[in-house]
Amino acid sequence: MLNHTTGLLASVVVSVFLSSATAQDAEKTEKPRFEISQVTLSPLEFQDPFANNNHDGRLIFAGQPTEQQLRDFAMLGGKVVMNARTQPEMDRLKFDEAALCKELGLVYAHIPVTGSKITVAEPFALTQLLAEQSGPVLMHCRSGSRAATIYGLHLIATNQMTKNQAMAHALDMGMSPSSVPYFQKALMETPQRAIAAVDTARVIDNVHYLTAFGTRHTLSDTKSDTRGIGAARRWVFKAFEESIAGHNKPESTAPFVTFDSHTVEPDGRRILEPVEIVNVLCTIPGSNPEATNRLYYVLAHLDSRASDIMDSTSEAPGANDDASGVATLIELARVLSKENLDSTIVLMATSGEEQGLYGAKLHAADLIANNADVRAVLNNDTIGDPEGSGDQDGSKEVRIFSEGLGLDLVNLDDPAQLKAALNKLRSTGSESDSPSRQLARYIAFVGKLHGELPVKPKLIFRPDRYLRGGDHTPFNQLGFAAVRFCEVYENYDHQHQDVRIEGTTQFGDLATFVDAQYLAGVTKLNTAVLVHIANAPSAPTNARIITADLTNDTTLRWTASPESDTAGYEVLWRKTTDHDWTKFKDVGDVTEATIDLSKDNWFFAVRAYDQEGYRSPAAYPTSARE
């Protein structure tokens, strides 16, 4: 059932015609609501000027009506027009719909929404409208899909239908099948609650706390309580513990914090004597026994550096690189530890990144040795400063770097295996469909699904930036799906620089250059992705396109996802020249589907969804004869 909250309703902009008495009553109302004046119309027998449109009792669902259609609607007894289009859309019309409705004596309610931003507020507004008005109602947007979506959610909110019944009815009334994920997202309480819980002040405060240690160089002091890498990692341990306090979970699923220590011998390059590399981990166990062994890692590196990579004593505040990422980990611990996610989240602040990715490399090797089921790795490295040099503004996007060819393939030692793998890659055209690339596309899907997110993913089809690396790389090398989050523009005056002023230029990675709102926005995107991917079913395995015969359609088969709440599967496709999936079809709870499109002309994939509408990443199929 939908929860109607004042805060959510405040986000709805409703344009109506008010009488003075109604306006006075509205001022006395405790909770925000829209008021609609009563309009007296001639008692004409209603006839349908929208004969080809969908109807539900007195409701008509339509695309944008013309001026003449509105006149006909009013003349034949219509009473109310509900418009779900946004104001920019309406500004492009050749007539003023609101003014025309006023002229015609129609009640006009404007409930603007885009599919990705629909919440419980819009159906609540519709519920009020229908309760206060009688007579025929014309509900429209551009195509009728948004109007039908709002109506379906209204049916759930008023307990007239179950979720599945209302969704099916909304589809019958004109909701586009592509709107189904947005319909389901509007009913999901967990992602909305978790995103809203991210606290901007806490995130930026954590950056300032970390920079106060002076330097966090891997080879810096480990004994001091106020300076160096030792003090910093102990502080992160304590910050994790404080963040997960009050989780109210049973012991079996209680979050916990650990150190992960490794001794690294001299490498003759950036490690000149034995050093202890210590990662700090906060683990949030999954609450679903069927999914708790699935691990989703989030990384950020704790260590920092000055201009000289071996300088372990000079000031190296590392505010953006990468206190910003560690601050995100700490906030994720606070927000997600309160939620009951199906799968396990591991938040890891690594050490030794600047000296050679040692913390991530050694931990990833242990995961392989222990046969750990790591499904995805999100590396947040340098995510706090959206401003580039000059007037560059990257405040609305964060780059998501992903490899196209898996390093596990590139590193194959057996020439015969490598040749076979490359031939398969060449024949299927799957150079851009590695598991890491599908993970990046999944992040883009969640970003689009949650249109309210202030920072959106910008996909970069490359493993990382030139002349730079990150902690996701060792995970990629061992075959894990891993991507990097990184701000769009980087200011190299503030990266790997001694703190100093030359002329009027301030050098150094200082907290003053970290944008609190932007960093919180990237944290919210991480939050949304983790809630969705941890609650979704496993991606289908053994996905394959059947190539036994020459056909002009495409048959796919796959092995079912093992989770008991898996409700069905969707086949996705895109043009061979498109960068992301553009279309999908719900094929139901099956393990085989035929799509009326040629396998020679399109790329395909399959994903699973559960009863709440959480969707798995896409599984890219191989070719097979059966």
N, C-alpha and C positions, 0 to 999 in steps of 0.2 A: 504494500500500500504506500502511496506517495505521502511524504511528509510536507505539509504546507508551512513554510517558515517565512517570517517577515523579511529576513535578509534576502531570501531568494526572490520573493515577490518584488522587492525593490528594484531588481534588475530589469523588470519588464516595463517598457514604455508603452502606455496606452493612450491613444488620442480619442476623445469623446466630446460630445456636445452636452454641456452642463447647464441646467437652469440655475438661477442664483440660489434657490432653496436647496437644491441638491449639493451645490458647492459648499454651503454652510454645514450641511450634514456631514460632508466628507471631512471637514476640518475637525469634527468631533469624534470621528471614527478612530478607534485605538490602533487597528492594524491597517496598513496601506491597502487600498482597494480602488478599483475604478468605478465611477458612478455613471449611469446612463439615463438620460432623460427619457420620459415616456413620450411617445409620439402617437398622436391620434390619426389613423388612416381611414379612408372610406372603406366600408365593409364589402370589398370586392371578393368575389370567389377567386381563389388562387389557382393560377395555371402555371405550368412549368415552361419558362423560356429557355431552360437548359436541359432540353430533352435528352441530349447525348451524355449528360454528366451523371455522376454517382449520387445516390440519394440515401439518406437514412432518416425516415420520418420527415420532420420539417427541415432537415439540413440538406443543403446542396453543396457538393464539393466541386470546385472548378479551378481552372487556371485563371490568369488575369482577365477579368471581364472588360469588354469594350464599353465605351460611353453609351452606346445604344442598348447594350444588354442590361446595363444598370437602369436605364430609363424603362425598359420593358419589365424588369424585375419589380420596380416600384409601382408601375401602372397596374400590374396584375396582382398586387397585394403583398409583395415582399416587405419585410419589416426591418431586417438587420443585415448589415454587411460586416463580416469579420475578415480583416486583411492581415495575413501573416508575412507579407513582404517587408524588407527593410526599407528605411527611408531613402538611401541612395538608389535602390531599385525604383522606388516610386518617383524620385526626382527625374528619372529618365522617361517617364510617361508623357504623352502629348496632352494629357488633360489632368486636372486636379481631382482625384477621386474623392477625397474628403469633402471638398467644396461641393462637388456634384451631389454627393449623398445628402448633404445638408439642404441643398436646393430641392431635392426630391422628397424630403421628409423622412429619409432613412436613418436609422440609428447606425452610426459608423464606429466600429471598434478596431483600433490599430494595435495588433499584438506582434510586433516585428521580431523575427527570429531567423537565424540561419540554422541549418540542420546540425552543425557541429556544436552549437551553443545552446541547444534546447535543454531546458531544465524542468523541474516540477512547477516552476512559476507560470509558464505559459498555459498548461492545462488547467491550473487553478484559476487563471484569468478567464478562460473559456467557461469553466464551471459557473463562475459568477454571472457571466454574460447570459448563459442559457437559463439560469435560475431567475433572472430578473426580467427577461424578455420572452414574449410569446410570439407566435407567428413564424413564417418562413425565414430561415437564416441562410445567407449565401456566404460560405467559407471559401476563401481563395488565397493563393499565393501566386507564384509564377506558373506552376504546373498543376497545383492542387495537392502535391505530395506533402509539403509542410503542414498544410491545413489538416490533412487526414492523420498525420503523425500526432499533432496536438490533440485531435479528437480521440485517437486510440488511447493516449495517456490519460485523458479525461475519463474515459470509461473505466480505467483501472482505479483512478483516484476516487471515483464515486462508487466503487464496488459493483459496478454493473456487469463487468466481465473479468475473467482471469487474465493474467498477462498474455498467455498464448492465444486466448480467444480474441482479446483486444488487438493484438498484433495482426492476426489473420484478418480481422474485420477492417483494420486500418488499410491493409493491403487491398482489400476489396473496394474500399472507398477511394483508392487512388494513391496511397503511399507507395513510393518507389521502392523496389526491393533493395536498392542501394542505401536506403534510409534505415533499414532494419538495425544495423549496428548503432546508429544514433538513437533510435527508439530504445534499444536495450541499455545503452549507456546512461540515458536519462533516469533509468530505474536503479542503476547501481549506486548504492550509498557509499561503499568503501572507497573507490577512487576519488569521489567528490570530497569526502570527509578528509582523506589523507592529504590531498592537494591543498585544501583550505587550511590545514593544520601547520603548513610550513611557515615558520616565523622569520621574517626578514631580519629583524633585529638580532635574533639568536645567531643566524648564519654569519652576519658581518662581525658580531662580537667574537665568534670563534676564530675568525681570521686575525683579529687584533691580538687575541690571546696567544696565537701561534707565533706571530711575528715578534712578540715580546721576549722570546727566547734568544734573540740576537742572531744566532746561526743555528741551523739544524743540519749542518753538513754531516754526512755519514761518518766521517773521521773525527768529528768534534768531541768535546767533553761529554762523558757519560756519567760522571759522578755528581756534578753540580745539580742543585735543585732548581736553578733559575736560568741556566744557560746551556745550550748544546742539545745534541740529539737525545741524550739520555733523559734529561728533564722533559723534553718535548714528548717523547713516547710515553712516559709515565703520565703526563698530563692528558694525553689522548685516551689512554686506558681509563683514567678517572672520568673523563668527559663522556666516554661511552657508557660507563657504569651509571653515571648520573642521568644520562639520557634514557636508559631503559628502566630506571626505577619506577615503580608504580604500574608495571605492566599487567598485574593481576591475572597471570596465567599459571596453570598448573606446572609442576616441576618438569614434566616431560616435554613441555613446549616453551619453557622459560628461556628468554634470551640470555646470553652470557658473553663475557669478554675474556680473551686469552692473548698471551704473547706467543709469537711464532719465531723462534730464534735459530739462526744458522751461523756457523763460523765459516768465513770466507778467507782462503789463503791468498797470499800476494799473487797478483796477475801480471806484475811488471808494467802496468799501465796506470790504472787509477786506484789500485789497492797495493800499497807497498809493504804492508805488514799485516799479519792476521787481524781480522776485525769481526766483531759480532754484528751481524745484520739482524735486526729485530722488527718484524711486522706486528701490528696491533690489529686484532680481529674482533669484530662484534658479530656474533651469529644469532640470527632470529629464526628458530626452527619452524618448519611448516607444521600446520595444525591438521593437515589431512594425511592419514597414514599411507594412503596410496601415492602421495606426491612428496612427502617430506624428504625423501632421499634426493630429489631433484634440487640442485644447487644453482643459485644465481648470484654471481659475484659482482660487487661494485668496488672499484679500485681508485685510490688516489695516493700520491707519494708524499711522505712526511718530510723527507730530506730536502735541503736547499743547497744553493751554491753561490759563490761570488764569481768574478770574472775568471780567476784562475781556478780550474777545477780541483786543484789540490790544496787550495787555501781553506783550511778548516777553522780559522780563528777570526777572520774579518767578519764584519756585519754582513749577513746574508738573510734578510728577513723572509724572502720567498713568499710574499703575500699572495701573489696570483699563481706562481709556479712553486708549490702547489698547495699552499694553505687554503686556497679557494676550494680545491677538491676535497681536502680533509674536512673542512667546515661542512661541506655537503654531506659527507659520510656521517658526521656526528648528528646532523639534523635528521637525516634519514633514519638513524637509530632511534631517535626520539619519536618520530612520527610513525614508523612502521612497527616498532615493538608493541604498540598499543593495538595493532590490527591482527586478526587471525587470517593469515594468508595460507594458502594450501601448501606451497613449497617453501624451501629454506632460503633465506637471504643471508649472504656473508658480506659484511662490509670490512674491507681490508685497507688499512693505512700502511703502505709499504715503505721500506727503507732501502737505501742503496740504489735508487733509481738513477740518480745523476752519475753514479760511479760505474754503471753498466747494467742496470735493470736487475740487480742481484736479488732483491727481496721477492719480486714477482717471479723471477726465473726459478728460484729454489722452491718456492711454494708450489708453483705449477708442476714441477717435477715430482714433488711429493703427492700431488693429486693424481698424477698418472700412476705412480707406484701403488697408491691405495685404491685404484680403479674407481675414483670418485665420479659421480654422475653430474658433471658441470654442464649446464645447458647454455649458459650465456654469461659473458663478462662485459661489464660496462666500465670503461676507464675514464675517469674525470680528471683531466690534466690541463690546467690553465683555462679556467672557465669563469673568470671574474671581471675582466676588463673588456667591454664591448667597443671601446673607442680605438681606432687605428690612428695612424699619423694623418695630419690634415683634418679633413671633415668626414672621414670614414666613420660610419655609424653601423655597428652590428648588433644593436641592442635587442632586436627582435628575433635573432637566429643564433643557433649554436651549431658548429660543424660536427657531423658524425662521420668519421673516417672508417672505412671498411675495406678489407682486402677482397679482390675478385677471385684470385687463384689462391687456394689455401697453401700456406707454407708447409703443411704436412705433405702436400703433393710435391711441392718444389724440392723438398728435402729427401725424397725417396732415393735410397741408395741403389736399389736393384734396377738396373737399366731396363730390364724387361717389364717390370711393374710400371716404371715411369713412362715407357713408350705406350703401354696399354692405356694408362690413365690419360695421357695427352691425346691419344687417338679418340678416346671416348669423349673427351672435352671438345675436341675439334668437330666431331660428328654431330654432337647435340647442340653446339653453339652455347655452351653454358659457362663461358668465360666470366660472366658477371652474375653467377648464381651460386656462389659459395654459401655455406651456412652463415658466415659473418655478414655477407651482403644481404641475406634474408633477415638477419637480426637488425641491420640498419633500416631495411624497409619496414620492419615491424615497428621500430621507433617512430618512423614517419607516419605510419598508420595510426599509432596512438596519439601523436601530435595533432593529426587532422581530426581524429575522433573527439578530442578535447579542445574544441575551438577557443575555449576560455583561457588556455595557457598563454602567458605573455611572451614566452620564448619558444620558438618552433625549431624543429630539427632541419638542418640544411645538409643533405646527403652529399658527401664527397667520395667519389669512387676511386679511392687510393688508400693504401694502408696507413699512411701518416704524411706529415709535411716533409718537404725536402730538408735534408741535413738535420732532422730531428727524429726522435724515437719516443716510445712510451711503454708503459707496463703491460699494455695489451699484447705487445709483440711476442713475448715468451709464451703466452697462452695460445696465440695464433700458431706459433712454431710447433706446438704439441697437438694441434688439431682442434683446439677449442674455438667456438664461435666467440669472437671478441671484437669490440669496436672502441673507438676513442671519441669522447666529447671534448671539443676545444673551441674557444671563442673564434669568431669569424676573422677578425683582424688582430694581429699581434704587434705590439709596440716593442721593438727590440732594444729601445733605451731602458726598458724596465725589465728585461729578461736576461739572466746570467750576467749581471753587471754589478760592479762595486758601487756602493752607495756614495754618490758624489754629485757636485754641481759643476758643470763646465759652462761658463758664460751664463746664459739664462736657462739652460737645460738641466733638469733634474734626472739623474740616472739612478737606477736601483729599483728593486721589486718591492715597493712600499705599499702599505695598506691603503694609503690615500688614493691609489689608482684603482682600487677594487670597487666596483659599483654594486651596492647592496641589493638593489632591486633586480639587476640582471642576474646576479649570482643566485638569488632566491628563485628567479624564474627558471634557471637551469636545474635547480634542485627540485622544483615542482615537476618539470618534465621527467627527471629521473624517477620521482615518486609515482607518477602516472604509469610509466613503463613497467616498473617493478610490480605494482599492484596487478596490472593486467597479465603480465607474463607469468607471474607466480601463481595466479588463480586459474589460468587457462589450462586446458588439457595439454598433454604432450602433443607435439606435432606428429602427424601420421608417419609411420616408417615404411620402408620398402615401397615408396611411391614410384610408379613406373607408367610410361606410356606404352600401350600395346602396339607393336610395329610388325605384327605377323602378316598383315595384309595391306594392300594398297587401298586406302579409303579416303574419302573427303571429310570425314569426321574424326573425332579423337576419343579414344577410350582410355581411361585411366583406372588403375587399380592400386590399392594400398593396404597396409595392415592397420587395423583399428587401433586407436589410442587406448591405453589400458585403463584409464580412469573411469570409474563407474558412472560419474555424472556427465560423461561425454554425451552430447545430445545429437550431434550430426557433423556434417562436413560441407565445406564449400570448395568448389573448384574455381581457381583464379586464372586469369589470363591477361596477356598484354601483347602488343605488337612487338615484333623482334627488334624494333628500333626504339621502343619505350624504355625508360629507366626504371619504372615502377609498375606494379600491378594496377590495372585500370578498371577491370570488370571482374565480377564474381557471380557464381550461381550456387544457391543452396540446393544440394543434391540429397539431403536427408541423412538418416543414419544407415549408411551403406558403405561398402568398401570397393565399389566399382561404379563408374559413371561414364556416360558417353555425351560429349558436347558436340553440337552441330557446327563445328569449326575445324578447319583442316590443321592437323598437327604440323604440317609443313609451313604454315603461314603465321603461327602464333607460338608464344611460349606459355606453358601451363604450370600450375602448382596446385597443391591441395592443403587445406588447413582444417583443423578441428575446432568445434565450439562446444561450450557446455550449456547447461540449463539456464544459466544467468546471462549468457551471451558473451562470456570471455572467450577470446579467440587465440589460437596458438600461432606462432610464426609459420610461415609457409614452408612446405616441404617440396623441394624441386625434384621432379621425377627423372629417373634414368629411362632408357629405352629397353624394352624386353619383348619377347615373343609371346609371353603368357603372364 
